[in-house]
Structures are given as structure tokens and as C-alpha cells.
Amino acid sequence: SVYVDAGARGLGVGKALLNEIVAMAKARGFHTVIAHISDTEGASVALHQACGFKVVGVQQEVGRKFGRWLDVTVMQHML
């Protein structure tokens, strides 16, 4: 999980962190990186897309938060 403080959002911090995670995975011989992102996190989906991740599926109603069911977007970055 990558979390960026609200005061640092929009400054490229999240993109730098995510790109570093991808680079570290690649350097260690990983074949792919997978992300599961709550449907309430549109900015996170956009960030992952900007870093080369593709949407490969949606898991419907797999979690509950604040009294409602949440879908989870599954994203993958092939290394």
C-alpha cells in the first residue's frame, strides 16, 4: 500500500513512490505487479494508469466500508 499525506498530494510524490516500487520489483526479477484498489479511490486508479498499470478486472462487492459494499479494481503492470 502507498499512502500520501494530503498536504503532499499533487506534487508527484505518489508517482515517484509507485515508480520506485515497480523498479524494485523489476530489479528483483518479479514478472508482474498487481494492485487491488477500492472503487472509491479514482485518483489511485489514475495514478496507477500513469505508471503503466492496466485494469484487468473488477471484483464486485468484495468489501464493506461505512455501511456500503465496495467493488475493487484489479490492476496489473507486466514487467
PyMOL commands that set and color helices and strands:
alter all, ss='L'
color gray80, all
select helices_A, chain A and resi 6-8+13-27+42-50
alter helices_A, ss='H'
color red, helices_A
select strands_A, chain A and resi 32-38+54-65+68-78
alter strands_A, ss='S'
color yellow, strands_A
deselect
rebuild
show_as cartoon
